[in-house]
Structures are given as C-alpha cells and as structure tokens.
Amino acid sequence: MADKDKKYNVLNASRLSVAPMMDWTDRHCRYLHRILSRKTLLYTEMITAQAILHGDQAQLLAHDSSEYPLALQLGGSDPAELAEAVRIASEHGFSEVNLNVGCPSDRVQSGSFGAVLMERPELVAECAAAMIGAARGVEITVKCRIGVDRQDPEKVLPKFLDTVSQAGVGRFAIHARKAWLEGLSPKENRDIPPLDYPLVLRMKQQFPALRIVINGGISSLEQAEGFLAQGLDGVMIGRAAYHDPIAILQMADRRIFGCDHLVSAHQAVGQMLPYIEAHLQGGGRLNQISRHMLGLFAGRPGARAWRRVLSEGAHLDWAGPALVERALAEVGNDAA
C-alpha cells in the first residue's frame, strides 16, 4: 500500500477506533475485533519506547497483517528513544504511532510519561517532532487527557493542543476526563473524574484544522454517531468494545463506514477456531485467546454458560477448539 493510501486508510478508519487498553488489546483481542469490523482502527496496548529498544522486538510488535489498519501506542518522554522506536515501528508495518499522554498509573508516572506529560506540553511537542522526523509513511498522533490534578482544562487543553500541533501533530484522541495523579487508582481514573464532552467539542471548534477524536465513557454506536454528527472527526471506544464487542463492532462497518460487512457472534467463533489451532500448535494456550472472547454473547441467551465453560476449562493443558465448540453449543441459535 502506498504511503498516501495508507495515510488515507488510517484517517478514514479513525472515525471509529478501539482504544488501547493494557492487558486487553493484545494481538489475540485485535484479531477477534478485526473479524467483527474490517474498517475500525485498532490499537495495540501501550508499549514503552525503552522496551522496544532493549527488549524482544519481534514479540512486542508481533501482529497479523489482517489487523490493519493498526496503530502502535508508545509510552515515553525521551525524544531520541521515541524517534528510534518510531523508526523500528515503521519497518513493522504499523499504520500509525500514537504517543500516550493519558495513562495515570504509578508505573507510568515514575517513568515521567503518560498523563503527567500534560504538565509539560513543550516536551510533548519536542517528542512529537522527533517522532515525525523518524516516521516513514506512518502518521504520528497523540492521545491525551483534558488535564491533570488541579489544572484548569479550559486553559490547559487549548494550550496543549496549540503547542503540540505546531510540532506537526494533526490528530488528537482526547479522553474527556482529567487524570488525578494522586489519590486515585488507574481504575478510579476511568470513572470518578467527571466527563466533559462539551469541552472536547469546543476544541474542534477552536481548532478546526485539527482532527479531534473523542474518548471516555462512550458505550454505544448511537453515542458515536451523535458525536460524529456534531462535527468531531472520530470516536474512540474502550471498555464497551471489549466487554460487548458485538454491540459496538458488529454494525460498525455499516453504520459508521457505510460498507456491507456483518459477522454474527457464532460466525466470529467459527473464524477464530483456525487461529486458535495455529496458536496452540505454536506452543500457546487457549486461555490466552479465549479470555478476549468471553463477551461475545454478552446479554444474550446462553451467555453465562458460554463464559462458564471457557473460564473453567480454557486454562487446562488439553483445552483447544473442541472446548470452544462445546461452549458454543451452550448458546442458542437466536444469539447468532
């Protein structure tokens, strides 16, 4: 795919994306999500630039070509390290590299990256400029919060967007909550700080040339369509897409992208079976994949039995496609 076509593809895909989520959006999860939606933009879990530079690159950056369009999310605050990580990522075929300026975990804070960088927009701009300079046909984007701790988002967010966009970043995914770096856990940071969707909408009005993607607490395609109708360039959905992928991704291609693609939960399971078999033959275990499939029948007849069979058996040495088929037999045909 030519660079210009790749860029268009990822821009179009960013109308709807599944958020990067630690311990969740690994390659097995993404493979499942791509079966359900051909068009939605998928993200890796956050990987630190240092891990890529000093760790097992083949394992860290492993993905299936069917996952494209696929974005790599990086964590870091050293421009040179981030630039080198981007150069490596460019060679592995990613469609986009995203800089994490939103994660509030203690581990991330101790590394001086993630949400704490909201306090240092000039450094983020320096990092972004270095990443853009190293990119080879890969778009560099930023995912941020509206502010941290006692910052005033009305003042902080516009300055942040202005400063970082001047370095060449044209697309921002904005989690519409503050991050509280002291006193709240990462889990609490996903729920307790209040959402401020109107502020994100105002940022699109204030910076019309930027592509603004909204994130945080969005739980349905109806909400996503509403934000797009109000002029935002994209919607990023996290936990709802993971826990009930059918509700979010099954109709996404038709409703968000206007193309004819529809896969039922039953069909998705069937398409996962060869992938599971290949993973097992390579020395993997069923529960590494099946844990991402537990929500396929959420809210539908047989969902509890589906989860029970997989949860109780997928960790066993003998577990394989037959167990998945047994779990599927517990689900009524009306859940297809």
VEXGU-668271 format. One record per atom (N, C-alpha, C): residue in three letters; x, y, z. Coordinates in steps of 0.2 Angstrom, whole numbers, padded with zeros to 4 digits, always signed. Each point is the difference from the previous one (the first is absolute). Layout:
N
ALAXYZ...
//
This chain:
336
MET+0004-0006+0000MET-0004+0006+0000MET+0004+0006+0000ALA-0001+0005-0005ALA+0004+0006+0000ALA-0001+0004+0006ASP+0005+0004+0002ASP+0000+0004+0006ASP-0007+0004+0000LYS-0001+0004-0005LYS-0006+0004+0000LYS-0007-0004+0001ASP+0000-0006-0003ASP-0006-0004+0001ASP+0000-0003+0007LYS+0006-0001+0003LYS+0000-0003+0007LYS-0003+0006+0004LYS+0003+0006-0001LYS-0002+0006+0004LYS-0008+0001+0000TYR-0003+0000-0007TYR-0007+0001+0000TYR-0004-0006+0003ASN+0003-0006+0000ASN-0004-0006+0003ASN+0000+0001+0007VAL+0005+0002+0004VAL+0000+0001+0007VAL-0004+0006+0002LEU+0000+0005-0004LEU-0004+0006+0001LEU-0007-0002+0000ASN-0002-0003-0005ASN-0007-0002-0001ASN-0002-0005+0006ALA+0005-0005+0002ALA-0002-0005+0005ALA-0001+0004+0007SER+0004+0006+0001SER-0001+0003+0006SER-0006+0003+0002ARG-0005-0001-0005ARG-0007+0002+0002ARG-0003-0004+0006LEU+0003-0006+0000LEU-0002-0004+0006LEU+0006-0004+0001SER+0002+0000+0007SER+0006-0004+0002SER-0001-0004+0006VAL+0003-0005+0001VAL+0000-0004+0007VAL+0006+0003+0004ALA-0001+0003+0006ALA+0006+0003+0003ALA+0005-0005+0002PRO+0006+0002+0001PRO+0005-0004+0003PRO-0001-0001+0007MET+0000-0007+0002MET-0001-0002+0007MET+0005-0005+0002MET+0003+0002+0006MET+0005-0005+0002MET-0003-0006+0003ASP+0004-0006-0002ASP-0002-0006+0001ASP-0006-0003-0004TRP-0003+0004-0004TRP-0006-0001-0004TRP+0001+0000-0007THR+0002+0005-0003THR+0001+0000-0007THR+0006-0003-0003ASP+0001-0006+0002ASP+0006-0003-0003ASP-0002-0003-0007ARG+0005-0004-0003ARG-0001-0002-0007ARG-0006-0004-0001HIS-0001-0004+0005HIS-0006-0005+0000HIS-0007+0004+0000CYS+0000+0004+0005CYS-0006+0005+0000CYS-0001+0003-0007ARG+0005+0003-0002ARG-0001+0004-0007ARG-0002-0005-0005TYR+0003-0006+0000TYR-0002-0004-0006TYR-0008-0002+0000LEU-0003-0001+0006LEU-0007+0000+0001LEU-0003+0006-0002HIS+0002+0006+0002HIS-0003+0006-0002HIS+0000+0001-0007ARG+0005-0002-0003ARG+0000+0001-0008ARG-0004-0004-0003ILE-0002-0006+0002ILE-0005-0004-0003ILE-0007+0003+0000LEU-0001+0003+0006LEU-0007+0004+0001LEU+0000+0006-0005SER+0005+0004+0000SER+0000+0006-0004SER+0007+0000-0004ARG-0001+0001-0007ARG+0005+0001-0004ARG+0003+0007+0000LYS-0004+0005+0002LYS+0002+0007-0001LYS+0002+0003+0006THR-0002-0002+0006THR+0002+0004+0006THR+0007+0000+0001LEU+0003+0006+0003LEU+0007+0000+0001LEU+0001-0003+0007LEU+0005-0005+0000LEU+0002-0003+0006LEU+0007+0002+0003TYR+0001+0000+0006TYR+0006+0002+0004TYR+0003-0006+0004THR+0007+0000+0000THR+0003-0004+0004THR-0001+0002+0008GLU+0002-0004+0004GLU+0001+0002+0007GLU+0006+0005+0000MET+0001+0004+0005MET+0005+0005+0000MET+0007-0004+0001ILE+0005+0001-0004ILE+0006-0003+0001ILE+0005+0006+0001THR+0005-0001+0005THR+0005+0006+0001THR+0005+0000-0006ALA+0002+0006-0001ALA+0006+0000-0005ALA+0006-0004+0002GLN+0001+0001+0007GLN+0006-0004+0002GLN-0001-0008-0001ALA-0006-0002+0001ALA-0001-0007-0001ALA+0002-0002-0007ILE-0002+0004-0005ILE+0001-0002-0007ILE+0007+0001-0001LEU+0004+0004+0003LEU+0007+0001-0002LEU+0004-0005+0003HIS-0002-0003+0006HIS+0004-0004+0004HIS-0003-0007+0001GLY-0006-0001-0002GLY-0003-0006+0001GLY-0001-0005-0007ASP-0004-0004+0001ASP-0002-0005-0006ASP-0004+0003-0005GLN+0002+0004-0005GLN-0004+0003-0005GLN-0005-0004-0003ALA+0003-0006-0002ALA-0005-0004-0004ALA-0006-0002+0004GLN+0001-0001+0006GLN-0006-0002+0005GLN-0004+0006+0001LEU+0003+0005+0002LEU-0004+0006+0002LEU-0004+0003-0006LEU+0003+0000-0006LEU-0004+0003-0006LEU-0003-0005-0004ALA-0001-0006+0002ALA-0003-0005-0004ALA-0007+0001-0001HIS-0002-0001-0006HIS-0007+0001-0002HIS-0002-0003-0006ASP-0006-0001-0002ASP-0002-0004-0006ASP-0002+0006-0005SER+0002-0001-0006SER-0001+0005-0005SER-0008+0001-0001SER-0004-0004+0002SER-0007+0001-0001SER-0002+0005+0005GLU+0004+0002+0005GLU-0002+0005+0005GLU+0000+0007-0003TYR+0003+0001-0005TYR+0000+0007-0003TYR-0007+0003-0002PRO-0001+0006+0001PRO+0004+0005+0002PRO+0002+0000+0008LEU+0006+0000+0002LEU+0002-0001+0007LEU+0005+0005+0002ALA-0001+0003+0006ALA+0004+0005+0003ALA+0004-0003+0006LEU+0006+0002+0000LEU+0004-0002+0006LEU+0000+0006+0005GLN-0002-0001+0006GLN+0001+0005+0005GLN+0006-0001+0004LEU+0004+0006+0000LEU+0006+0000+0004LEU+0000+0004+0006GLY+0004-0002+0005GLY+0001+0004+0006GLY+0007+0002+0001GLY+0001+0006+0002GLY+0007+0003+0001GLY+0000+0007+0000SER+0006+0003+0002SER+0001+0007+0000SER+0006+0003-0002ASP+0004-0005-0003ASP+0007+0002-0003ASP-0001+0000-0008PRO+0001+0006-0002PRO-0001+0001-0008PRO+0004-0005-0004ALA+0007-0001+0002ALA+0004-0005-0004ALA-0002-0007+0000GLU-0002-0002+0006GLU-0003-0007+0001GLU-0006-0001-0004LEU-0005+0005+0001LEU-0006-0001-0004LEU+0001+0000-0007ALA+0005+0005-0003ALA+0001+0000-0007ALA+0003-0007-0002GLU+0004-0003+0003GLU+0003-0007-0002GLU-0006-0005+0000ALA-0004+0000+0005ALA-0006-0004+0001ALA-0004+0001-0006VAL-0002+0006-0002VAL-0004+0001-0006VAL+0004-0003-0006ARG+0006+0001-0001ARG+0004-0003-0006ARG-0001-0007+0000ILE+0000-0003+0005ILE+0000-0008+0001ILE-0008-0002-0002ALA-0004+0004+0003ALA-0008-0001-0001ALA-0001+0001-0008SER+0003+0004-0003SER-0001+0002-0007SER+0001-0006-0004GLU+0005-0004+0002GLU+0003-0006-0004GLU-0005-0006+0001HIS-0004+0000+0006HIS-0004-0005+0001HIS-0007+0001-0003GLY-0002+0005-0003GLY-0006+0001-0004GLY-0006+0003+0004PHE+0002+0003+0005PHE-0006+0004+0004PHE-0002+0006-0004SER-0007+0001+0000SER-0003+0005-0004SER+0001+0007+0004GLU+0001+0000+0006GLU+0000+0006+0005GLU+0004-0002+0006VAL+0004+0005+0003VAL+0003+0000+0006VAL-0003+0005+0005ASN-0003-0002+0005ASN-0003+0005+0005ASN+0004+0001+0006LEU+0001+0006+0002LEU+0003+0001+0007LEU-0005+0001+0005ASN+0002-0004+0005ASN-0005+0000+0006ASN+0002+0006+0005VAL-0005+0004+0001VAL+0000+0006+0004VAL-0006+0000+0005GLY-0002-0007+0001GLY-0006+0000+0004GLY-0001-0005+0006CYS+0005-0005+0000CYS+0000-0005+0005CYS+0002+0002+0006PRO-0004-0001+0006PRO+0002+0003+0006PRO+0003-0005+0005SER+0002-0006-0002SER+0003-0005+0005SER+0006+0003+0003ASP+0001-0003+0006ASP+0006+0002+0004ASP+0007-0002-0004ARG-0001-0006-0004ARG+0006-0002-0003ARG+0002+0005-0006VAL-0005+0002-0003VAL+0001+0005-0006VAL+0002+0007+0003GLN-0003+0002+0006GLN+0003+0006+0003GLN+0007+0000+0002SER+0002-0006+0002SER+0007+0000+0003SER+0005+0000-0006GLY-0003-0002-0006GLY+0004+0001-0006GLY+0000+0006-0004SER-0004+0005+0004SER-0001+0007-0003SER-0003+0000-0007PHE-0005-0004-0001PHE-0004+0000-0006PHE-0007-0002+0001GLY-0004+0000-0005GLY-0007-0001+0002GLY-0004+0007+0001ALA-0005+0000+0005ALA-0004+0006+0001ALA+0004+0005+0003VAL+0006-0001+0004VAL+0004+0005+0003VAL+0003+0005-0005LEU+0000-0003-0007LEU+0003+0005-0005LEU-0005+0005-0002MET-0006+0000+0003MET-0005+0006-0001MET+0003+0006+0003GLU+0004-0001+0005GLU+0003+0006+0003GLU+0006+0003-0004ARG+0002-0004-0005ARG+0006+0002-0004ARG-0001+0000-0008PRO-0004+0004-0002PRO-0002+0000-0007PRO+0006+0001-0005GLU+0005+0004+0003GLU+0006+0002-0005GLU+0004-0007-0001LEU+0000-0004+0006LEU+0004-0006-0001LEU-0004-0005-0005VAL-0007+0000+0001VAL-0004-0004-0005VAL+0001+0002-0007ALA+0001+0007-0001ALA+0001+0002-0007ALA+0007-0002-0002GLU+0005+0000+0004GLU+0006-0002-0002GLU+0000-0007-0002CYS-0003-0004+0004CYS+0000-0007-0001CYS-0004-0002-0007ALA-0006+0004-0001ALA-0003-0001-0006ALA+0004+0002-0006ALA+0003+0005+0000ALA+0005+0002-0005ALA+0005-0005-0002ALA+0003-0003+0005ALA+0005-0005-0001ALA-0003-0006-0003MET-0006-0002+0002MET-0004-0006-0002MET-0002+0001-0008ILE-0002+0006-0001ILE-0002+0002-0007ILE+0006+0000-0005GLY+0006+0002+0003GLY+0006+0000-0004GLY+0002-0007-0002ALA-0002-0005+0005ALA+0003-0007-0001ALA-0005-0004-0004ALA-0007+0002-0001ALA-0005-0003-0003ALA+0001-0001-0007ARG-0002-0006-0003ARG+0001-0002-0007ARG-0007-0002-0002GLY-0004+0005-0002GLY-0007-0002-0002GLY-0004-0002+0005VAL+0001+0002+0006VAL-0004-0002+0006VAL-0002+0007+0003GLU-0007+0001+0002GLU-0002+0006+0003GLU+0001-0001+0007ILE+0002+0006+0003ILE+0002+0001+0007ILE-0006+0004+0003THR-0003-0003+0006THR-0006+0003+0003THR+0001+0000+0007VAL-0004+0003+0004VAL+0001+0001+0007VAL-0007-0002+0003LYS+0000-0004+0006LYS-0006-0001+0004LYS+0001+0003+0007CYS-0004+0005+0002CYS+0001+0004+0006CYS-0006+0000+0004ARG+0000+0003+0006ARG-0005+0001+0004ARG-0002+0008-0001ILE-0005+0002+0004ILE-0002+0007-0001ILE+0004+0004+0005GLY+0004-0003+0005GLY+0004+0003+0005GLY+0001-0005+0005VAL+0004+0002+0005VAL+0002-0004+0006VAL-0001+0004+0006ASP-0001-0004+0006ASP-0001+0003+0006ASP-0004+0007+0001ARG+0004+0005+0002ARG-0004+0007+0001ARG+0001+0004-0006GLN+0002-0002-0006GLN+0000+0004-0006GLN-0007+0002-0002ASP-0001+0006-0003ASP-0006+0002-0003ASP+0000-0002-0007PRO-0004-0006-0002PRO+0000-0002-0007PRO-0002+0005-0005GLU-0004+0005+0002GLU-0002+0005-0005GLU+0006+0004-0002LYS+0005+0001+0004LYS+0007+0003-0002LYS+0005-0005-0002VAL+0001-0005+0003VAL+0005-0005-0001VAL-0001-0004-0007LEU-0006-0002-0001LEU-0001-0004-0006LEU+0002+0004-0007PRO-0003+0006+0000PRO+0001+0004-0007PRO+0008+0001+0000LYS+0003+0002+0005LYS+0007+0001+0000LYS+0004-0006-0003PHE-0002-0006+0003PHE+0003-0006-0001PHE-0001-0002-0008LEU-0006+0001-0002LEU-0001-0001-0007LEU+0004+0004-0005ASP+0000+0007+0002ASP+0003+0005-0004ASP+0008-0002-0001THR+0003-0001+0006THR+0007-0001+0001THR+0002-0007-0004VAL-0004-0005+0001VAL+0002-0006-0003VAL-0001-0001-0008SER-0006+0004-0002SER-0001+0000-0007SER+0005+0004-0004GLN+0003+0005+0003GLN+0005+0003-0003GLN+0006-0004-0002ALA+0001-0005+0004ALA+0005-0005-0002ALA-0001-0005-0005GLY-0007+0001-0003GLY-0002-0004-0006GLY-0005-0006+0002VAL-0002+0000+0006VAL-0006-0005+0001VAL-0006+0003-0002GLY-0004-0004-0004GLY-0006+0002-0003GLY-0006-0004+0003ARG+0001-0005+0004ARG-0006-0004+0002ARG+0001-0001+0008PHE-0005+0001+0004PHE+0000-0001+0007PHE-0006-0004+0002ALA+0001-0005+0004ALA-0005-0004+0004ALA+0000+0003+0007ILE-0006+0003+0002ILE+0000+0003+0006ILE-0005-0003+0005HIS+0003-0003+0005HIS-0004-0003+0005HIS-0003+0006+0004ALA-0007+0000+0000ALA-0003+0006+0003ALA-0001+0000+0007ARG+0005-0002+0004ARG+0001+0000+0007ARG+0006+0003+0002LYS+0001+0003+0006LYS+0006+0001+0003LYS+0003-0006+0002ALA+0006+0000+0001ALA+0004-0006+0004ALA+0002+0003+0007TRP-0002-0004+0005TRP+0003+0002+0007TRP+0006-0004+0001LEU+0006+0003+0000LEU+0006-0004+0001LEU+0001-0002+0007GLU-0003+0003+0005GLU+0000-0002+0007GLU-0007-0001+0003GLY+0000-0006+0003GLY-0006-0001+0004GLY-0005-0004-0004LEU+0001-0001-0006LEU-0005-0005-0004LEU+0004-0005-0003SER-0002-0006+0000SER+0003-0006-0004SER-0002+0001-0008PRO+0004-0004-0004PRO-0001+0001-0007PRO-0008-0002-0001LYS-0002-0005+0003LYS-0007-0002-0001LYS-0005+0005+0002GLU+0001+0004+0006GLU-0004+0005+0002GLU+0000+0006-0005ASN+0006+0001-0003ASN+0001+0005-0005ASN-0004-0001-0006ARG-0003-0006-0001ARG-0004-0001-0006ARG-0007+0002+0001ASP-0002+0001+0007ASP-0007+0001+0001ASP-0001+0006+0004ILE+0004+0002+0005ILE-0002+0005+0005ILE+0001+0007-0003PRO+0006+0002-0003PRO+0000+0007-0002PRO-0006+0001-0005PRO-0004+0005+0000PRO-0006+0001-0004PRO+0002+0001-0007LEU-0004-0002-0005LEU+0001+0001-0007LEU-0002+0007-0002ASP+0004+0002-0005ASP-0002+0007-0003ASP+0000+0000-0007TYR-0005-0003-0003TYR+0000-0001-0007TYR-0001+0007-0003PRO-0004+0005+0002PRO+0000+0006-0003PRO+0007+0004-0001LEU+0004-0001+0005LEU+0007+0003-0001LEU+0003-0003-0006VAL+0000-0007-0001VAL+0003-0003-0006VAL-0003+0003-0007LEU-0007+0001+0001LEU-0003+0002-0006LEU+0002+0008-0002ARG+0001+0003+0006ARG+0003+0007-0001ARG+0007+0000-0003MET+0004-0005+0001MET+0006+0000-0002MET+0000-0001-0008LYS-0005-0004-0002LYS+0000+0000-0008LYS-0002+0006-0003GLN-0005+0004+0004GLN-0001+0006-0003GLN+0005+0005+0000GLN+0004+0000+0005GLN+0006+0005+0001GLN+0006-0002-0004PHE+0001-0007-0002PHE+0005-0002-0004PHE-0003-0004-0006PRO-0003+0003-0005PRO-0004-0004-0005PRO+0005-0003-0004ALA+0006+0002-0001ALA+0005-0004-0004ALA+0002-0007+0003LEU-0001+0000+0006LEU+0003-0006+0003LEU-0006-0006+0000ARG+0002-0006+0000ARG-0004-0006+0000ARG-0001-0002+0007ILE-0006+0001+0003ILE-0001-0001+0007ILE-0004-0006+0001VAL+0002-0005+0004VAL-0003-0006+0001VAL-0002+0000+0008ILE-0006-0002+0001ILE-0002+0000+0007ILE+0000-0007+0003ASN+0002+0000+0007ASN+0000-0006+0003ASN-0002+0001+0008GLY-0003-0006+0003GLY-0001+0001+0007GLY-0008-0002+0001GLY-0001-0005+0003GLY-0007-0002+0002GLY-0005-0001-0006ILE+0002-0001-0006ILE-0005-0001-0005ILE-0001-0007-0001SER-0007-0001+0000SER-0002-0007+0001SER-0005-0003-0006SER-0001+0004-0005SER-0004-0003-0005SER+0002+0003-0007LEU-0003-0003-0005LEU+0001+0003-0007LEU-0004+0006-0001GLU-0006+0000+0004GLU-0004+0006-0001GLU+0004+0006+0003GLN+0003+0000+0005GLN+0004+0005+0003GLN+0005+0002-0005ALA+0004-0005-0003ALA+0005+0002-0005ALA-0003+0004-0006GLU-0005-0002-0002GLU-0003+0003-0006GLU-0002+0007+0002GLY-0003+0001+0006GLY-0001+0007+0003GLY+0006+0004+0000PHE+0005-0002+0002PHE+0006+0004+0000PHE+0003+0002-0007LEU-0001-0005-0004LEU+0002+0001-0007LEU-0004+0005-0003ALA-0007+0000+0001ALA-0004+0005-0003ALA+0001+0007+0003GLN+0003+0000+0006GLN+0001+0007+0003GLN+0007+0003-0003GLY+0003-0004-0004GLY+0006+0003-0004GLY+0007-0003+0003LEU+0000-0004+0004LEU+0006-0003+0002LEU+0002-0005-0005ASP+0007-0001-0001ASP+0003-0004-0005ASP+0000-0007+0001GLY-0001-0002+0007GLY+0000-0007+0001GLY-0002-0002+0007VAL-0001-0006+0002VAL-0002-0002+0007VAL+0004-0006+0001MET+0003+0000+0006MET+0004-0006+0003MET-0004-0003+0006ILE-0001-0006-0001ILE-0004-0004+0005ILE+0004-0005+0003GLY+0000-0001+0007GLY+0005-0004+0004GLY-0004-0006+0002ARG-0002+0000+0007ARG-0002-0006+0003ARG-0007-0003-0003ALA-0004+0005-0002ALA-0006-0003-0003ALA+0001-0004-0006ALA+0005+0001-0004ALA+0002-0004-0006ALA+0003-0006+0002TYR+0004+0000+0006TYR+0003-0006+0002TYR-0005-0005+0003HIS-0005+0003+0005HIS-0004-0005+0004HIS-0006-0002-0005ASP-0002+0004-0005ASP-0006-0002-0004ASP+0002+0002-0007PRO+0005-0004-0003PRO+0002+0002-0007PRO-0005+0000-0005ILE-0005-0005+0001ILE-0006+0000-0005ILE-0003+0007+0000ALA-0002+0002+0005ALA-0004+0006+0001ALA+0003+0006-0004ILE+0007+0000+0001ILE+0004+0006-0003ILE+0002-0001-0007LEU+0003-0006-0001LEU+0004-0001-0007LEU-0004-0004-0005GLN-0006-0003+0002GLN-0003-0004-0005GLN-0003+0004-0006MET-0003+0006+0002MET-0003+0004-0004MET+0004+0006-0002ALA+0006+0000+0002ALA+0004+0006-0001ALA+0001+0002-0007ASP+0002-0005-0004ASP+0002+0001-0007ASP-0006+0003-0004ARG-0006-0003+0002ARG-0006+0003-0004ARG-0002+0007+0002ARG+0000+0001+0007ARG-0003+0006+0003ARG+0005+0006+0000ILE+0007-0002+0001ILE+0005+0006+0000ILE+0003+0000-0007PHE+0002-0005-0003PHE+0004+0000-0006PHE-0004-0001-0007GLY-0007-0002+0001GLY-0004-0001-0006GLY+0002-0005-0005CYS+0003-0006+0003CYS+0002-0005-0004CYS-0004-0007+0003ASP-0001-0005-0005ASP-0004-0005+0002ASP+0005-0006+0003HIS+0000+0000+0006HIS+0004-0006+0004HIS-0004-0001+0006LEU-0002-0006+0001LEU-0004-0002+0006LEU+0002-0007+0002VAL+0003-0001+0006VAL+0002-0007+0002VAL-0004-0001+0007SER-0003-0006+0001SER-0004-0001+0006SER+0005-0003+0005ALA-0002+0000+0006ALA+0005-0003+0006ALA+0001-0007-0002HIS-0005-0004-0002HIS+0002-0007-0002HIS+0005+0000-0005GLN-0001+0004-0006GLN+0005+0000-0005GLN+0007+0002+0002ALA+0000+0005+0005ALA+0007+0002+0002ALA+0003-0006+0004VAL-0003-0003+0004VAL+0003-0006+0003VAL+0002-0005-0005GLY-0003-0001-0005GLY+0002-0005-0005GLY+0006+0002-0003GLN+0001+0007-0002GLN+0006+0003-0003GLN+0006+0000+0005MET-0002+0000+0006MET+0006-0001+0005MET+0003-0006+0001LEU-0004-0006-0002LEU+0003-0007+0002LEU+0006-0001-0004PRO+0001+0001-0006PRO+0007-0001-0004PRO+0005+0004+0004TYR-0001+0006+0002TYR+0005+0005+0003TYR+0002-0004+0007ILE-0005-0002+0003ILE+0001-0003+0007ILE+0005-0007-0002GLU-0002-0004-0005GLU+0004-0006-0001GLU+0007+0002-0002ALA+0001+0005-0004ALA+0007+0002-0001ALA+0004+0003+0006HIS-0004+0003+0004HIS+0003+0003+0006HIS+0003-0006+0005LEU-0005-0005+0000LEU+0002-0006+0004LEU+0006-0004-0003GLN+0000+0000-0006GLN+0005-0004-0003GLN+0007+0004+0001GLY+0000+0006+0001GLY+0006+0004+0001GLY+0002+0000+0007GLY-0004-0004+0004GLY+0002+0000+0007GLY-0004+0004+0005GLY-0005+0004-0003GLY-0004+0004+0004GLY-0006-0004+0004ARG-0004+0004+0004ARG-0005-0003+0004ARG-0007+0003-0002LEU-0005-0004+0001LEU-0006+0003-0002LEU-0002+0006+0003ASN+0001+0000+0007ASN-0003+0006+0004ASN+0003+0006-0002GLN+0006+0000-0003GLN+0003+0006-0003GLN-0004+0004-0005ILE-0004-0004-0003ILE-0005+0002-0006ILE-0007+0001+0003SER-0002-0006+0003SER-0007+0000+0002SER-0002+0005+0005ARG+0004+0003+0004ARG-0002+0005+0005ARG-0002+0006-0003HIS+0002+0001-0007HIS-0003+0006-0003HIS-0006-0001-0004MET-0003-0007+0000MET-0006-0002-0003MET-0006+0000+0005LEU+0002+0001+0006LEU-0006-0001+0005LEU-0006+0004-0001GLY+0001+0006-0002GLY-0005+0005-0001GLY-0004-0001-0007LEU+0002-0005-0004LEU-0004+0000-0006LEU-0007-0001+0000PHE-0003-0003+0005PHE-0007-0001+0001PHE-0003+0004+0005ALA+0003+0005+0002ALA-0002+0004+0006ALA-0007+0002-0001GLY-0004-0001+0005GLY-0007+0002+0000GLY-0005-0004-0004ARG+0003-0006-0002ARG-0004-0004-0005ARG-0001-0007+0003PRO-0005-0004-0002PRO-0001-0006+0003PRO+0006-0005+0000GLY+0001-0003+0005GLY+0006-0005+0000GLY+0007+0004+0002ALA+0000+0006+0001ALA+0006+0004+0001ALA+0004-0003+0006ARG-0004-0001+0006ARG+0003-0002+0006ARG+0003-0007-0001ALA-0003-0005-0003ALA+0002-0006-0001ALA+0007+0000-0005TRP-0001+0004-0005TRP+0006+0001-0004TRP+0006+0002+0004ARG-0001+0005+0004ARG+0006+0003+0004ARG+0002-0006+0005ARG-0005-0003+0003ARG+0002-0005+0005ARG+0005-0006-0003VAL-0002-0002-0006VAL+0003-0006-0003VAL+0007+0002-0002LEU+0001+0006-0002LEU+0007+0003-0002LEU+0004+0001+0006SER-0003+0004+0005SER+0004+0002+0006SER+0002-0006+0004GLU-0004-0005+0000GLU+0002-0006+0004GLU+0005-0005-0003GLY+0000+0000-0007GLY+0004-0005-0004GLY+0006+0003-0004ALA-0001+0006-0002ALA+0005+0003-0005ALA+0008-0001+0003HIS+0001+0000+0007HIS+0006+0000+0002HIS+0003-0007+0001LEU-0004-0005-0002LEU+0003-0007+0001LEU+0004-0001-0006ASP+0005-0005+0001ASP+0005-0002-0005ASP-0003-0002-0006TRP-0006-0004+0000TRP-0003-0003-0006TRP-0004+0004-0003ALA-0002+0006+0002ALA-0005+0005-0003ALA+0002+0002-0007GLY-0005+0000-0004GLY+0001+0002-0007GLY-0007+0002-0003PRO+0000-0001-0007PRO-0006+0002-0004PRO-0006-0004+0003ALA+0001-0006+0002ALA-0006-0004+0002ALA-0004+0003+0006LEU+0004+0003+0004LEU-0003+0003+0006LEU-0004+0006-0002VAL+0003+0004-0005VAL-0004+0006-0002VAL-0006-0002-0004GLU+0000-0006-0003GLU-0006-0002-0004GLU-0005-0003+0006ARG+0002-0003+0005ARG-0004-0002+0005ARG-0003+0006+0004ALA+0003+0006+0001ALA-0002+0006+0003ALA-0006+0003-0005LEU+0002-0001-0007LEU-0005+0003-0005LEU-0006-0004+0000ALA+0000-0006+0002ALA-0006-0004+0000ALA-0005+0002+0005GLU+0003+0004+0005GLU-0004+0002+0006GLU-0004+0006-0002VAL+0001+0003-0006VAL-0003+0006-0002VAL-0005-0001-0005GLY-0006+0003+0001GLY-0006-0002-0005GLY+0002+0004-0006ASN-0003-0003-0005ASN+0000+0003-0007ASN-0002+0007-0001ASP-0005+0002+0005ASP-0002+0007-0001ASP+0005+0005+0002ALA+0005-0002+0003ALA+0006+0004+0002ALA+0004+0002-0006ALA-0001-0003-0006ALA+0005+0000-0006ALA+0000+0008-0002
//
